[in-house]
Amino acid sequence: MSKFFEYYKKTDYELSGKVFNLTNITLRYKFKQNLTKNIYNFYDYTLKDGERLDHLADMYYGDSKYVWVIILANDIIDPQFEIPKPDNEFKKYVINKYGTWENVVRGTHHYERVAIYKDSNSKVLDLNPPLVIEEKLYNNIFLDKQSLTLSSTNFLENEFSENQQIQQVQSGGNVTAIVESWEVDGNDNSKGKLIIKDMSSNFQKGKINKENETEEYDVLGTQKVKKYSDLPVLLSEEKREITNLDYEFDLNENKRTLKLLDVSQLSLIVNLVEEIFNE
């Protein structure tokens, strides 16, 4: 980088009553403007693990002093943070950031919706980039409630009461829940809908009874009740969990691709820099 800063002029800065003669790095912006106005050939290059920019400059341009060409062409401000960390440094970095390797590997960074499906067999489109979603949407939070369609001879309006405990007959009382609401079918009083909560397990078709009572009720059907009725139900193909490791790894890998100026145009860039910084 020292060769690059040879082109920068010094300028006086006043700070706290003192004057400092410092390098005027604001000229970098002027260089970028001129670069976009001219046609140059750039090629994609993927950095190898542990590869340094000065070594790349030496390999590609024949001299490590031209590392500044790579830095300017890729608008890199701080090479320490804007090029990928080698594998050994990467692991140390993420453990330091998240506390333990267990937190890195198993901790959830965020959730994403990656596609839209009409049904499990019909994809509408992939989402690129993915859409970051809340945990409750990822988990399809239905699901502290369940709706049971019941059948009996003649239901009463007060057949079940709020906060009453019920149980699944076939389970021997191991599957229990609390009644949240009860409603008799307005067109057929032999049917009714029971909303239950605080379930020890999901209820299935079969029979239920009330706590400490022997009368049994037929369960014709069950349906999970959404806690957030406005949220769509996402299929497993439509979503994914991003761990801390996934997030940091992708962030690190995305720094590998650089733009390299065609070596045949190196002298043009050097001349351009001299012209701009000597104006």
Buried (B, 14 or more C-beta within 10 A) or exposed (E): EEBBEEBBEEEEEEEEEEEEEEEEEEBBEEBEEEBEEEEBEEEEBEBEEEBBBBEBBBEBBEEBBBBBBBBBBBEBEEBEEEBBBBEEEBBEBBBEEBEEEEBBEEBEBBBBBBBBBEEEEEBEEEEEEBBEBEEEBBBBBBEEBBBBBBBBEEBEEEBBEEEBEBBBBEBEEEBBBBBBEBEBBEEEBEBBBBBBBEBEEEBEEBBBBBEEEEEEBBBEEBEBBBBEEEBEEBBEEBBBEBBBBBBBBEEBEEBBEBEBBEBEBBEEBBEBBEEBBEE
